[in-house]
């Protein structure tokens, strides 16, 4: 005759065996699945040049929310504190210059999102301020030079900190998916001269 303690012990053994089996199956499935790979700009989801709002929303990962979208003109920069090509020093966010770091004249530092140009998509985060004077003429986003080169199908010259080719400004669409916690103003981009970057 089994006692209450024997029955409880069997239940614990059965539960432990079941959990071990689930863990083994899960581990084998995880091992078989390919690791996620970050796609370069030129292999990102394609979006038409003048994509409607819903098309841009479908081009971003499902777990991200569209907080703001619009269009502007983008230029490029590379501030590595070398003093070359108008370099103004290290980026305002305190991180070294890197691919994916963009500059905004008004958005909060740390803001994240995507830009689209001729069917190509690139992820960004705002890490610096700019463009300065050009923002008064509607150039509201400074794209890091390496991403700019990939978006335009050209190449980046590491020695001169310039993009090869004739393009210095391009029409882009943008989607903001996360507002940063740094200084700046949420919402439509404003020119540097507005002082919105100080807020």
PLY file of the C-alpha trace (Angstrom):
ply
format ascii 1.0
element vertex 199
property float x
property float y
property float z
element edge 198
property int vertex1
property int vertex2
end_header
0.00 0.00 0.00
1.41 3.39 -1.05
1.47 6.17 1.47
0.75 9.82 0.79
4.52 10.49 0.90
5.15 7.82 -1.78
2.55 9.37 -4.10
4.01 12.85 -3.65
7.51 11.49 -4.37
6.29 9.83 -7.61
4.60 13.06 -8.71
7.81 14.98 -8.12
9.83 12.43 -10.12
7.32 12.47 -12.98
7.28 16.30 -13.04
11.08 16.44 -12.98
11.32 13.92 -15.83
8.79 15.86 -17.88
10.67 19.13 -17.34
13.96 17.48 -18.28
12.36 16.19 -21.50
10.97 19.62 -22.39
14.36 21.21 -21.70
16.12 18.67 -23.96
13.66 19.24 -26.83
13.91 23.04 -26.44
17.71 22.90 -26.43
17.75 20.82 -29.62
15.34 23.22 -31.37
17.39 26.26 -30.34
20.60 24.61 -31.52
19.00 23.83 -34.90
17.66 27.36 -35.48
19.95 29.75 -37.37
21.35 32.65 -35.37
19.83 36.05 -36.24
22.05 38.12 -38.51
21.93 41.91 -38.77
21.29 42.75 -42.41
23.44 45.33 -44.14
21.70 48.37 -45.57
21.66 47.09 -49.15
19.87 43.86 -48.20
17.22 45.44 -46.00
13.49 45.33 -46.72
12.68 47.16 -49.93
10.32 50.11 -49.79
9.35 52.21 -52.79
10.86 55.69 -53.11
7.64 57.47 -52.12
6.25 54.79 -49.84
2.89 55.40 -48.16
2.80 55.46 -44.37
1.49 51.91 -44.01
4.31 50.56 -46.21
6.92 52.16 -43.94
5.21 50.71 -40.88
5.40 47.20 -42.40
9.11 47.68 -43.11
10.07 47.85 -39.43
10.15 44.90 -36.99
6.76 44.00 -35.49
7.96 44.62 -31.92
8.76 48.28 -32.69
6.19 51.08 -32.69
6.00 53.97 -35.17
6.08 57.13 -33.02
6.76 59.63 -35.83
7.32 59.43 -39.55
8.01 61.92 -42.26
10.45 62.99 -44.92
13.38 65.38 -45.08
16.71 65.88 -46.78
19.71 64.07 -45.34
23.37 65.00 -45.50
26.34 63.07 -44.12
29.08 63.56 -41.53
31.80 61.72 -39.63
33.01 63.30 -36.38
35.89 61.22 -35.07
37.66 64.20 -33.43
40.42 64.14 -36.05
39.64 67.70 -37.19
39.27 66.60 -40.85
36.43 67.67 -43.18
34.74 70.04 -40.76
34.90 67.57 -37.88
33.67 69.29 -34.73
34.98 66.77 -32.20
33.54 63.70 -30.54
29.78 63.16 -30.81
27.56 64.87 -28.22
26.27 61.57 -26.80
29.74 60.70 -25.49
30.19 57.56 -27.63
32.79 57.19 -30.38
31.66 57.88 -33.94
30.23 54.74 -35.51
28.06 53.37 -38.27
24.38 53.93 -37.45
25.02 57.11 -35.43
23.11 60.04 -36.95
22.90 63.69 -35.94
19.71 65.68 -35.48
19.34 69.40 -34.86
16.46 68.83 -32.42
15.58 65.22 -31.52
16.61 63.91 -28.08
19.97 62.16 -27.96
19.42 58.40 -27.95
16.37 58.56 -30.26
16.15 55.49 -32.53
14.52 54.70 -35.84
14.98 53.95 -39.53
15.62 55.90 -42.73
14.57 54.83 -46.22
16.13 55.80 -49.54
15.36 54.26 -52.94
14.20 50.94 -51.52
16.93 50.67 -48.90
16.52 50.87 -45.14
19.02 51.72 -42.40
18.63 51.69 -38.62
19.91 54.72 -36.69
20.27 56.28 -33.28
20.78 60.00 -32.63
24.20 60.54 -31.13
25.20 64.02 -32.24
23.94 67.48 -33.20
23.65 68.68 -36.76
23.32 69.69 -39.42
23.78 73.25 -38.19
23.13 76.04 -40.70
21.79 73.64 -43.41
18.90 72.70 -41.10
17.48 76.20 -41.66
17.08 75.13 -45.31
15.27 71.88 -44.45
18.23 69.47 -44.19
17.15 67.88 -40.92
19.22 64.72 -40.57
22.96 64.07 -40.74
23.62 60.43 -41.66
26.91 58.80 -40.74
29.11 58.66 -43.85
29.35 54.86 -44.00
25.57 54.41 -43.95
25.15 57.27 -46.46
27.55 55.48 -48.83
25.63 52.20 -48.51
22.26 53.89 -49.05
23.51 55.64 -52.19
25.42 52.66 -53.59
28.78 54.43 -53.39
31.81 53.90 -51.18
33.23 55.51 -48.07
36.75 56.95 -48.18
38.32 56.37 -44.77
41.29 58.64 -45.56
39.32 61.72 -46.59
36.15 61.02 -44.55
34.04 61.57 -47.66
31.58 59.59 -49.74
32.83 58.90 -53.25
30.55 60.33 -55.91
28.58 63.51 -56.37
25.84 63.07 -53.77
26.00 65.18 -50.64
22.28 65.43 -49.93
19.50 62.90 -50.50
15.72 62.90 -49.99
14.86 60.41 -47.27
11.88 59.13 -45.35
12.24 58.43 -41.64
10.45 56.51 -38.91
11.14 57.16 -35.22
10.56 54.05 -33.09
11.96 55.20 -29.74
12.52 58.63 -28.21
15.82 59.08 -26.43
16.25 60.29 -22.86
18.93 62.86 -23.72
18.45 66.56 -24.31
16.28 67.51 -27.27
12.68 67.91 -28.34
10.31 65.16 -29.48
8.22 65.65 -32.58
8.82 67.10 -36.02
12.48 68.02 -36.56
13.33 71.68 -35.96
16.35 73.65 -37.18
19.43 73.90 -35.02
18.88 77.66 -34.70
15.61 77.01 -32.81
17.61 75.80 -29.81
15.30 72.75 -29.47
18.37 70.55 -28.94
18.93 72.18 -25.52
15.54 71.12 -24.05
0 1
1 2
2 3
3 4
4 5
5 6
6 7
7 8
8 9
9 10
10 11
11 12
12 13
13 14
14 15
15 16
16 17
17 18
18 19
19 20
20 21
21 22
22 23
23 24
24 25
25 26
26 27
27 28
28 29
29 30
30 31
31 32
32 33
33 34
34 35
35 36
36 37
37 38
38 39
39 40
40 41
41 42
42 43
43 44
44 45
45 46
46 47
47 48
48 49
49 50
50 51
51 52
52 53
53 54
54 55
55 56
56 57
57 58
58 59
59 60
60 61
61 62
62 63
63 64
64 65
65 66
66 67
67 68
68 69
69 70
70 71
71 72
72 73
73 74
74 75
75 76
76 77
77 78
78 79
79 80
80 81
81 82
82 83
83 84
84 85
85 86
86 87
87 88
88 89
89 90
90 91
91 92
92 93
93 94
94 95
95 96
96 97
97 98
98 99
99 100
100 101
101 102
102 103
103 104
104 105
105 106
106 107
107 108
108 109
109 110
110 111
111 112
112 113
113 114
114 115
115 116
116 117
117 118
118 119
119 120
120 121
121 122
122 123
123 124
124 125
125 126
126 127
127 128
128 129
129 130
130 131
131 132
132 133
133 134
134 135
135 136
136 137
137 138
138 139
139 140
140 141
141 142
142 143
143 144
144 145
145 146
146 147
147 148
148 149
149 150
150 151
151 152
152 153
153 154
154 155
155 156
156 157
157 158
158 159
159 160
160 161
161 162
162 163
163 164
164 165
165 166
166 167
167 168
168 169
169 170
170 171
171 172
172 173
173 174
174 175
175 176
176 177
177 178
178 179
179 180
180 181
181 182
182 183
183 184
184 185
185 186
186 187
187 188
188 189
189 190
190 191
191 192
192 193
193 194
194 195
195 196
196 197
197 198
